[in-house]
Amino acid sequence: MITVEHLTKCYGDFLAVDDLSFEIDEGHVYGFLGPNGAGKSTTMNIMTGCLSATGGHVKVDGYDVFETPKQAKRRIGYLPEQPPLYLSETPEEYLRFVGQAKGLKGQELEEQIAGVMEQTRITEVRRRPISALSKGYRQRVGIAQALLGDPRVIILDEPTVGLDPIQIIEIRDLIKQLGKTHTVIFSSHILSEVQAICDKILIINKGKLIAFETPERLEKQLLAPSEITLTAEGTEETVRAILADAAHITQMEIREAGAERVCVTLKTDLEDICQLSRQLFFLFADRKTALLEMALKKANLEDIFLELTESTDTATQPEESEAKEA
């Protein structure tokens, strides 16, 4: 559906996008992640034809964004981080203007306006000035304009930024619905949000693609060791003796948690962390030692994001000798 080949963007001496290549398939929701300044918005602006590239190509449904921009742009609906709204107009007036700019006319225009307003749930506010709408409704109007023209690809840059928790949930649900009929690409700083609704995740850092996988495969590839924290009655010596019989423990930290109580943090290389927790339960039961608490921690997207971006930053740091020479 979308092919990005060796995309590069320079601002003077600053390399914002560095030889970026990936392919987006049709009919999925893609999350676009990266630290501030990683090149996410620049890449999205280039993909939509709003910004020129220093080098490389972007093709949408086979049409090059730079060589055949009209055909490529017809297939894309775009919501920038700052929605391009005319605050003095009503949503209905604004959508009519955008629809006409996209070449829609007559009955088709009116039907599409009614359809996108219903899809984004803004029909009830269609005749209010946009300036009087909440941030959440303004975002919905911005998404509605992106849907006009029935584009096959929807690109949303930070669609939930500045929203309250209820509004975030509503926009998240809307993106899920859009993913059933469109290819959706959106960027976000809310990692749990990306993990909850995306089929695949792209992570870039310093303009380079450092990961492109499903959330599940990222967990397995990067953070297979999972963590168990437990609190047990007994001395450190007693607990260590019990844990000596447990298999697949790769790391262990024990500390006192009060009189005759210890807290233990364990890491395992087992894919199914429940295998170890079951084993621990019966080991403590066999020794008639009370297991007061046990909590399982699985790898999450925040851990993965930090590991990837930090390892990339470390890899690009100059050696001490090189730094001195520089």
DRENDO-1510 file (C-alpha; in Angstrom, 1 decimal, always signed):
<recs>
REC; n; res; u; v; w
REC; 1; MET; +0.0; +0.0; +0.0 .
REC; 2; ILE; +2.8; +2.5; +1.0 .
REC; 3; THR; +6.4; +2.0; +0.1 .
REC; 4; VAL; +9.1; +4.2; +1.6 .
REC; 5; GLU; +12.5; +3.8; +0.0 .
REC; 6; HIS; +15.7; +5.4; +1.3 .
REC; 7; LEU; +14.0; +8.5; +2.5 .
REC; 8; THR; +16.3; +11.3; +3.6 .
REC; 9; LYS; +15.6; +14.8; +4.8 .
REC; 10; CYS; +18.2; +17.4; +5.7 .
REC; 11; TYR; +17.7; +20.9; +7.2 .
REC; 12; GLY; +21.0; +22.4; +6.5 .
REC; 13; ASP; +23.6; +20.3; +8.3 .
REC; 14; PHE; +20.9; +18.6; +10.4 .
REC; 15; LEU; +19.9; +15.1; +9.2 .
REC; 16; ALA; +16.2; +14.7; +10.3 .
REC; 17; VAL; +15.4; +11.5; +8.4 .
REC; 18; ASP; +18.3; +9.1; +7.7 .
REC; 19; ASP; +17.9; +6.6; +4.8 .
REC; 20; LEU; +14.4; +5.4; +6.0 .
REC; 21; SER; +12.8; +2.4; +4.3 .
REC; 22; PHE; +9.7; +0.4; +5.2 .
REC; 23; GLU; +6.5; -1.0; +3.7 .
REC; 24; ILE; +2.9; -0.5; +4.9 .
REC; 25; ASP; +0.3; -3.2; +4.1 .
REC; 26; GLU; -3.3; -2.5; +3.5 .
REC; 27; GLY; -5.9; -2.9; +6.2 .
REC; 28; HIS; -3.9; -2.5; +9.4 .
REC; 29; VAL; -3.4; +0.1; +12.2 .
REC; 30; TYR; +0.2; +1.1; +12.5 .
REC; 31; GLY; +1.7; +3.0; +15.4 .
REC; 32; PHE; +4.6; +5.4; +14.8 .
REC; 33; LEU; +6.8; +6.0; +17.8 .
REC; 34; GLY; +10.0; +7.8; +18.6 .
REC; 35; PRO; +11.4; +10.4; +21.1 .
REC; 36; ASN; +10.9; +14.1; +20.5 .
REC; 37; GLY; +13.0; +15.1; +17.5 .
REC; 38; ALA; +13.2; +11.6; +16.2 .
REC; 39; GLY; +11.8; +12.5; +12.8 .
REC; 40; LYS; +8.2; +11.3; +13.1 .
REC; 41; SER; +6.3; +14.4; +12.0 .
REC; 42; THR; +8.9; +15.1; +9.3 .
REC; 43; THR; +8.4; +11.6; +7.9 .
REC; 44; MET; +4.6; +11.9; +8.0 .
REC; 45; ASN; +4.7; +15.3; +6.3 .
REC; 46; ILE; +6.8; +13.8; +3.5 .
REC; 47; MET; +4.6; +10.8; +3.1 .
REC; 48; THR; +1.6; +13.1; +2.7 .
REC; 49; GLY; +3.3; +15.3; +0.2 .
REC; 50; CYS; +3.3; +18.3; +2.5 .
REC; 51; LEU; +7.1; +18.5; +2.6 .
REC; 52; SER; +9.7; +17.7; +0.1 .
REC; 53; ALA; +12.5; +15.2; +0.6 .
REC; 54; THR; +16.2; +15.5; +0.2 .
REC; 55; GLY; +16.3; +12.0; -1.3 .
REC; 56; GLY; +14.4; +8.8; -1.6 .
REC; 57; HIS; +10.9; +7.9; -2.7 .
REC; 58; VAL; +7.4; +7.4; -1.2 .
REC; 59; LYS; +4.8; +5.5; -3.2 .
REC; 60; VAL; +1.1; +5.2; -2.3 .
REC; 61; ASP; -0.8; +2.5; -4.0 .
REC; 62; GLY; +1.9; +2.6; -6.7 .
REC; 63; TYR; +1.9; +6.4; -7.2 .
REC; 64; ASP; +5.0; +8.4; -6.3 .
REC; 65; VAL; +4.2; +11.2; -4.0 .
REC; 66; PHE; +6.7; +13.5; -5.7 .
REC; 67; GLU; +6.3; +12.5; -9.4 .
REC; 68; THR; +2.5; +11.9; -9.4 .
REC; 69; PRO; +1.3; +14.0; -6.4 .
REC; 70; LYS; -2.4; +14.3; -7.4 .
REC; 71; GLN; -3.0; +10.6; -7.7 .
REC; 72; ALA; -1.0; +9.8; -4.5 .
REC; 73; LYS; -2.7; +12.5; -2.4 .
REC; 74; ARG; -6.2; +11.4; -3.4 .
REC; 75; ARG; -5.5; +8.2; -1.5 .
REC; 76; ILE; -4.4; +9.9; +1.7 .
REC; 77; GLY; -6.3; +11.6; +4.4 .
REC; 78; TYR; -4.1; +13.6; +6.8 .
REC; 79; LEU; -4.6; +15.1; +10.3 .
REC; 80; PRO; -1.5; +17.2; +11.3 .
REC; 81; GLU; -0.6; +17.6; +15.0 .
REC; 82; GLN; -2.3; +21.0; +14.8 .
REC; 83; PRO; -5.7; +20.5; +13.0 .
REC; 84; PRO; -6.1; +23.0; +10.2 .
REC; 85; LEU; -9.5; +24.3; +11.3 .
REC; 86; TYR; -11.2; +27.6; +10.5 .
REC; 87; LEU; -12.5; +28.5; +14.0 .
REC; 88; SER; -15.1; +31.0; +12.7 .
REC; 89; GLU; -16.9; +28.3; +10.7 .
REC; 90; THR; -19.2; +25.5; +11.8 .
REC; 91; PRO; -18.0; +21.8; +11.3 .
REC; 92; GLU; -20.6; +21.5; +8.5 .
REC; 93; GLU; -19.3; +24.7; +6.7 .
REC; 94; TYR; -15.7; +23.7; +7.2 .
REC; 95; LEU; -16.2; +20.1; +5.8 .
REC; 96; ARG; -18.1; +21.5; +2.8 .
REC; 97; PHE; -15.1; +23.7; +2.0 .
REC; 98; VAL; -12.6; +20.9; +2.4 .
REC; 99; GLY; -14.8; +18.5; +0.4 .
REC; 100; GLN; -15.0; +21.0; -2.5 .
REC; 101; ALA; -11.2; +21.5; -2.3 .
REC; 102; LYS; -10.9; +17.7; -2.7 .
REC; 103; GLY; -13.1; +17.8; -5.9 .
REC; 104; LEU; -16.4; +16.6; -4.4 .
REC; 105; LYS; -19.6; +18.1; -5.7 .
REC; 106; GLY; -23.4; +18.1; -5.4 .
REC; 107; GLN; -25.1; +15.1; -3.8 .
REC; 108; GLU; -21.8; +13.1; -3.4 .
REC; 109; LEU; -20.4; +16.0; -1.4 .
REC; 110; GLU; -23.5; +16.2; +0.9 .
REC; 111; GLU; -23.6; +12.4; +1.4 .
REC; 112; GLN; -19.9; +12.3; +2.3 .
REC; 113; ILE; -20.2; +15.2; +4.7 .
REC; 114; ALA; -23.2; +13.5; +6.5 .
REC; 115; GLY; -21.3; +10.2; +6.5 .
REC; 116; VAL; -18.0; +11.5; +8.0 .
REC; 117; MET; -19.9; +13.5; +10.6 .
REC; 118; GLU; -21.8; +10.4; +11.7 .
REC; 119; GLN; -18.7; +8.3; +11.7 .
REC; 120; THR; -16.8; +10.8; +13.9 .
REC; 121; ARG; -19.9; +11.5; +16.0 .
REC; 122; ILE; -20.0; +15.3; +15.4 .
REC; 123; THR; -23.5; +15.5; +13.9 .
REC; 124; GLU; -24.9; +17.1; +17.0 .
REC; 125; VAL; -22.4; +19.9; +16.9 .
REC; 126; ARG; -22.4; +20.4; +13.2 .
REC; 127; ARG; -23.9; +24.0; +13.4 .
REC; 128; ARG; -21.9; +25.3; +16.3 .
REC; 129; PRO; -18.8; +27.5; +15.7 .
REC; 130; ILE; -15.6; +25.4; +15.8 .
REC; 131; SER; -14.2; +28.0; +18.2 .
REC; 132; ALA; -16.9; +27.0; +20.7 .
REC; 133; LEU; -16.1; +23.2; +20.6 .
REC; 134; SER; -14.0; +21.3; +23.1 .
REC; 135; LYS; -10.5; +20.0; +22.1 .
REC; 136; GLY; -11.9; +16.5; +21.7 .
REC; 137; TYR; -14.6; +17.7; +19.2 .
REC; 138; ARG; -12.1; +19.7; +17.3 .
REC; 139; GLN; -9.9; +16.6; +16.9 .
REC; 140; ARG; -13.0; +14.8; +15.6 .
REC; 141; VAL; -13.6; +17.5; +13.1 .
REC; 142; GLY; -10.0; +17.2; +12.0 .
REC; 143; ILE; -10.4; +13.5; +11.6 .
REC; 144; ALA; -13.6; +14.0; +9.7 .
REC; 145; GLN; -11.9; +16.3; +7.1 .
REC; 146; ALA; -9.2; +13.6; +6.7 .
REC; 147; LEU; -12.0; +11.0; +5.8 .
REC; 148; LEU; -13.5; +13.1; +3.1 .
REC; 149; GLY; -12.8; +11.8; -0.4 .
REC; 150; ASP; -12.8; +8.2; +1.0 .
REC; 151; PRO; -9.0; +7.9; +1.1 .
REC; 152; ARG; -7.5; +4.4; +1.5 .
REC; 153; VAL; -4.9; +5.6; +4.0 .
REC; 154; ILE; -5.5; +7.8; +7.1 .
REC; 155; ILE; -2.4; +9.4; +8.7 .
REC; 156; LEU; -2.9; +11.0; +12.1 .
REC; 157; ASP; -0.1; +12.9; +13.8 .
REC; 158; GLU; -0.6; +12.9; +17.6 .
REC; 159; PRO; -4.4; +12.7; +17.4 .
REC; 160; THR; -4.9; +12.5; +21.2 .
REC; 161; VAL; -2.4; +15.1; +22.3 .
REC; 162; GLY; -3.9; +17.5; +24.9 .
REC; 163; LEU; -7.1; +15.5; +25.4 .
REC; 164; ASP; -8.5; +14.4; +28.7 .
REC; 165; PRO; -8.8; +10.6; +29.6 .
REC; 166; ILE; -12.4; +10.3; +28.4 .
REC; 167; GLN; -11.6; +12.0; +25.1 .
REC; 168; ILE; -8.5; +9.8; +24.6 .
REC; 169; ILE; -10.7; +6.7; +25.0 .
REC; 170; GLU; -13.2; +8.1; +22.5 .
REC; 171; ILE; -10.5; +8.9; +19.8 .
REC; 172; ARG; -8.9; +5.5; +20.5 .
REC; 173; ASP; -12.2; +3.7; +19.8 .
REC; 174; LEU; -12.6; +5.8; +16.6 .
REC; 175; ILE; -9.2; +4.8; +15.4 .
REC; 176; LYS; -10.0; +1.1; +16.0 .
REC; 177; GLN; -13.2; +1.5; +13.9 .
REC; 178; LEU; -11.3; +3.3; +11.1 .
REC; 179; GLY; -8.8; +0.4; +11.0 .
REC; 180; LYS; -11.5; -1.9; +9.9 .
REC; 181; THR; -12.0; +0.0; +6.6 .
REC; 182; HIS; -8.8; +1.9; +6.1 .
REC; 183; THR; -5.1; +1.6; +6.5 .
REC; 184; VAL; -4.3; +3.9; +9.6 .
REC; 185; ILE; -0.9; +5.3; +10.6 .
REC; 186; PHE; -0.8; +7.4; +13.7 .
REC; 187; SER; +1.9; +8.7; +16.0 .
REC; 188; SER; +1.5; +9.0; +19.8 .
REC; 189; HIS; +3.4; +9.6; +23.0 .
REC; 190; ILE; +1.0; +7.4; +24.9 .
REC; 191; LEU; +2.7; +4.0; +24.6 .
REC; 192; SER; -0.1; +2.0; +26.2 .
REC; 193; GLU; -2.4; +3.5; +23.6 .
REC; 194; VAL; -0.3; +2.3; +20.8 .
REC; 195; GLN; +0.1; -1.1; +22.3 .
REC; 196; ALA; -3.7; -1.4; +22.8 .
REC; 197; ILE; -4.8; -0.7; +19.2 .
REC; 198; CYS; -1.9; -1.2; +16.8 .
REC; 199; ASP; -1.3; -4.3; +14.7 .
REC; 200; LYS; +2.3; -3.2; +14.0 .
REC; 201; ILE; +4.7; -0.6; +15.5 .
REC; 202; LEU; +7.4; +1.4; +13.8 .
REC; 203; ILE; +10.0; +3.0; +16.1 .
REC; 204; ILE; +12.4; +5.5; +14.8 .
REC; 205; ASN; +15.2; +7.3; +16.6 .
REC; 206; LYS; +17.5; +10.0; +15.2 .
REC; 207; GLY; +15.8; +9.6; +11.8 .
REC; 208; LYS; +16.5; +5.9; +11.6 .
REC; 209; LEU; +14.1; +2.9; +11.7 .
REC; 210; ILE; +15.1; +0.8; +14.7 .
REC; 211; ALA; +12.1; -1.5; +15.0 .
REC; 212; PHE; +9.1; -2.6; +12.9 .
REC; 213; GLU; +7.2; -5.4; +14.4 .
REC; 214; THR; +4.0; -6.5; +16.1 .
REC; 215; PRO; +3.8; -5.6; +19.9 .
REC; 216; GLU; +3.9; -9.3; +20.7 .
REC; 217; ARG; +7.0; -10.1; +18.7 .
REC; 218; LEU; +8.8; -7.0; +20.1 .
REC; 219; GLU; +8.2; -8.3; +23.6 .
REC; 220; LYS; +9.6; -11.7; +22.7 .
REC; 221; GLN; +12.6; -10.4; +20.8 .
REC; 222; LEU; +13.7; -7.7; +23.2 .
REC; 223; LEU; +12.5; -8.5; +26.7 .
REC; 224; ALA; +12.0; -12.2; +27.0 .
REC; 225; PRO; +13.2; -12.2; +30.6 .
REC; 226; SER; +10.1; -11.5; +32.8 .
REC; 227; GLU; +10.1; -10.5; +36.4 .
REC; 228; ILE; +8.5; -11.9; +39.5 .
REC; 229; THR; +8.4; -10.1; +42.9 .
REC; 230; LEU; +7.4; -12.1; +46.0 .
REC; 231; THR; +7.3; -11.6; +49.7 .
REC; 232; ALA; +7.7; -14.6; +52.0 .
REC; 233; GLU; +8.0; -15.3; +55.7 .
REC; 234; GLY; +11.3; -16.6; +57.0 .
REC; 235; THR; +14.9; -15.6; +57.0 .
REC; 236; GLU; +17.0; -14.8; +53.9 .
REC; 237; GLU; +18.8; -18.1; +54.4 .
REC; 238; THR; +15.6; -20.1; +54.4 .
REC; 239; VAL; +14.3; -18.4; +51.3 .
REC; 240; ARG; +17.5; -18.8; +49.4 .
REC; 241; ALA; +17.5; -22.5; +50.2 .
REC; 242; ILE; +14.0; -22.8; +48.8 .
REC; 243; LEU; +14.8; -20.8; +45.6 .
REC; 244; ALA; +17.9; -23.0; +45.0 .
REC; 245; ASP; +15.5; -25.8; +43.9 .
REC; 246; ALA; +13.8; -23.5; +41.3 .
REC; 247; ALA; +14.8; -23.8; +37.6 .
REC; 248; HIS; +15.1; -21.0; +34.9 .
REC; 249; ILE; +16.0; -18.2; +37.4 .
REC; 250; THR; +18.5; -15.9; +35.6 .
REC; 251; GLN; +18.7; -13.2; +38.2 .
REC; 252; MET; +17.8; -12.8; +41.8 .
REC; 253; GLU; +17.8; -10.0; +44.4 .
REC; 254; ILE; +16.8; -10.5; +48.0 .
REC; 255; ARG; +16.2; -7.9; +50.7 .
REC; 256; GLU; +14.7; -7.8; +54.1 .
REC; 257; ALA; +11.1; -6.6; +54.4 .
REC; 258; GLY; +10.7; -6.5; +58.2 .
REC; 259; ALA; +11.1; -9.0; +61.0 .
REC; 260; GLU; +11.2; -12.6; +59.6 .
REC; 261; ARG; +10.2; -11.4; +56.1 .
REC; 262; VAL; +12.1; -11.0; +52.9 .
REC; 263; CYS; +11.2; -9.5; +49.5 .
REC; 264; VAL; +12.6; -11.2; +46.4 .
REC; 265; THR; +12.9; -10.0; +42.8 .
REC; 266; LEU; +13.5; -12.7; +40.2 .
REC; 267; LYS; +14.0; -12.7; +36.5 .
REC; 268; THR; +13.5; -15.7; +34.2 .
REC; 269; ASP; +14.1; -16.7; +30.6 .
REC; 270; LEU; +10.9; -18.6; +30.4 .
REC; 271; GLU; +8.4; -17.4; +27.7 .
REC; 272; ASP; +5.5; -18.3; +30.0 .
REC; 273; ILE; +6.2; -16.6; +33.3 .
REC; 274; CYS; +3.4; -18.6; +34.9 .
REC; 275; GLN; +5.5; -21.7; +34.7 .
REC; 276; LEU; +7.9; -20.3; +37.2 .
REC; 277; SER; +5.2; -18.8; +39.5 .
REC; 278; ARG; +3.5; -22.2; +39.7 .
REC; 279; GLN; +6.8; -23.8; +40.5 .
REC; 280; LEU; +7.6; -21.3; +43.3 .
REC; 281; PHE; +4.1; -21.7; +44.8 .
REC; 282; PHE; +4.6; -25.4; +45.3 .
REC; 283; LEU; +8.2; -25.1; +46.5 .
REC; 284; PHE; +7.2; -22.7; +49.3 .
REC; 285; ALA; +4.2; -24.9; +50.1 .
REC; 286; ASP; +6.3; -28.1; +50.4 .
REC; 287; ARG; +8.6; -26.3; +52.9 .
REC; 288; LYS; +5.6; -25.0; +54.8 .
REC; 289; THR; +6.8; -21.4; +54.3 .
REC; 290; ALA; +4.2; -18.8; +53.9 .
REC; 291; LEU; +4.2; -17.0; +50.5 .
REC; 292; LEU; +2.6; -13.6; +51.4 .
REC; 293; GLU; +2.6; -12.0; +48.1 .
REC; 294; MET; +3.6; -12.8; +44.5 .
REC; 295; ALA; +3.3; -10.4; +41.5 .
REC; 296; LEU; +4.2; -11.0; +37.9 .
REC; 297; LYS; +5.6; -8.3; +35.6 .
REC; 298; LYS; +5.6; -8.7; +31.9 .
REC; 299; ALA; +7.5; -6.6; +29.4 .
REC; 300; ASN; +5.5; -3.7; +28.2 .
REC; 301; LEU; +5.9; -1.2; +25.3 .
REC; 302; GLU; +7.4; +1.4; +27.5 .
REC; 303; ASP; +10.3; -1.0; +28.5 .
REC; 304; ILE; +10.8; -1.9; +24.9 .
REC; 305; PHE; +10.8; +1.7; +23.7 .
REC; 306; LEU; +13.4; +2.7; +26.4 .
REC; 307; GLU; +15.6; -0.3; +25.6 .
REC; 308; LEU; +15.6; +0.4; +21.9 .
REC; 309; THR; +16.1; +4.2; +22.0 .
REC; 310; GLU; +18.7; +4.0; +24.8 .
REC; 311; SER; +20.7; +1.2; +23.0 .
REC; 312; THR; +20.6; +3.3; +19.8 .
REC; 313; ASP; +21.8; +6.4; +21.6 .
REC; 314; THR; +24.6; +4.4; +23.2 .
REC; 315; ALA; +25.6; +2.9; +19.8 .
REC; 316; THR; +26.0; +6.4; +18.3 .
REC; 317; GLN; +28.0; +7.8; +21.2 .
REC; 318; PRO; +31.7; +8.4; +20.2 .
REC; 319; GLU; +34.4; +6.4; +22.0 .
REC; 320; GLU; +36.2; +8.3; +24.6 .
REC; 321; SER; +39.4; +8.4; +22.6 .
REC; 322; GLU; +37.4; +9.6; +19.5 .
REC; 323; ALA; +35.7; +12.3; +21.6 .
REC; 324; LYS; +39.0; +13.6; +22.9 .
REC; 325; GLU; +40.4; +13.7; +19.3 .
REC; 326; ALA; +37.4; +15.6; +18.1 .
</recs>
